[in-house]
C-alpha cells in the first residue's frame, strides 16, 4: 500500500486510511471485475491529457516583441 499512498499523499494530501476507505467504496460501487477496466481508462485519459498539453505548448508560435503604435501626427 505504501507505493500507492506515498505519491497520492503528496499530491492530494490523503493518508493511508483515507485511501483504504476510497478503495472500499469503489469496490462496492463498481465490483471487482470493473475496477481494472476503470483504472485502465483513467490511465489512458491522463496520458492523452498530458500528450495534448505538451503538443499545445510545442505548437504555439514564438512570441515576438511588437513595437508600440504611435498615434498619427495631426
N, C-alpha and C positions, 0 to 999 in steps of 0.2 A: 504494500500500500504506500510505502514511502516514495517510490518512484513516481507515483501519481500525485501524492499530496504535496511534495516539495515544489513543483512548478506552479501548481494551482494556488498554493498558499501565498506565493509571491505576487501572483497576478490578481487574484480575486480576494485575497485575504481570508480564504477558507481554511479551516483546520481539518484534522482527520475525522473528527466526529461529524462535522457538517457534510463532508464528502460521503461518508457512510450513509447518512440519512438520505441524501440526494440519490445515491445509487439504489437504495432500497425502494424509494418512491418510483424511480424509473423502472425498476424490475417489476413492481406491482402494476404500474400503468401499462407497460408495453409487453411484458413477458420476456422470458429468457431467450426465445428464438428471434425476437425482433431487435434486441439490443445490438448485436453485431452489425446488422444492416444499418441501423441508425447511426452508429459510430462511424461506419464507412462513409455514409452520406455526409455526415458532418465534416469528416476529414477532407473529402473531395471539395466541399463548398469552401472550406477555409483555404485550401490550396489554390482554387480558382480565384478567390478574392485577392490573395497575395500576388498571384500572377498578373491579374488585371491592374492592381495598384502599381506594380513595377512597370508594366507596359505604359501606363499613363504618364509616369514620370519620365520615361525614356522618349516618349513621343512628343512631349512639349518642346516647342522651339526655344532656342536660347533667346532670352530677352535682351534686346539691345537698347542702350540708352537713347531716348528720343530728346532732341533739342526742344526747349520750350518755344512755343509760338509767340512771336512778338506782334503786338497789335499794329495794324496798318497805319502809316503816317497820314495825318489829315492835312 
